[in-house]
Amino acid sequence: MASKTIIKRRLAFCEEALDRLYGAYNALLKGGVKSYMIDDRQLTRLDLPVLSEEIREMENRVDELTAELSGQGPRKVFGVLPRDW
């Protein structure tokens, strides 16, 4: 498990990336621009579904890091098998 300092750095990085993704999505959605640049990526309105998926993944990552920072562990997955006895 990473230290709190590393988790804070990861969280800050993910939040900054999420802000960039929000900015790109909003700019393309409003239609004020035909394309939007994030670092070396050029995005157009056709990239909105991909951008939306990236936003969803980054939001989940921020939620995970926030939970980890507050002391909660990762969620455990388990399955229930119904039996007809």
ChimeraX attribute file (.defattr): number of C-alpha atoms within 10 A of each C-alpha:
attribute: neighborCount
match mode: 1-to-1
recipient: residues
	/A:1	7
	/A:2	9
	/A:3	8
	/A:4	13
	/A:5	10
	/A:6	12
	/A:7	16
	/A:8	16
	/A:9	11
	/A:10	16
	/A:11	19
	/A:12	14
	/A:13	13
	/A:14	17
	/A:15	16
	/A:16	12
	/A:17	15
	/A:18	20
	/A:19	14
	/A:20	16
	/A:21	18
	/A:22	15
	/A:23	14
	/A:24	22
	/A:25	21
	/A:26	13
	/A:27	17
	/A:28	20
	/A:29	14
	/A:30	9
	/A:31	11
	/A:32	9
	/A:33	12
	/A:34	11
	/A:35	15
	/A:36	16
	/A:37	11
	/A:38	12
	/A:39	7
	/A:40	6
	/A:41	8
	/A:42	11
	/A:43	18
	/A:44	19
	/A:45	18
	/A:46	10
	/A:47	13
	/A:48	16
	/A:49	11
	/A:50	11
	/A:51	18
	/A:52	14
	/A:53	11
	/A:54	14
	/A:55	19
	/A:56	13
	/A:57	13
	/A:58	18
	/A:59	15
	/A:60	12
	/A:61	17
	/A:62	19
	/A:63	13
	/A:64	17
	/A:65	21
	/A:66	16
	/A:67	14
	/A:68	17
	/A:69	18
	/A:70	10
	/A:71	10
	/A:72	11
	/A:73	12
	/A:74	10
	/A:75	8
	/A:76	5
	/A:77	5
	/A:78	6
	/A:79	5
	/A:80	5
	/A:81	6
	/A:82	6
	/A:83	5
	/A:84	4
	/A:85	3
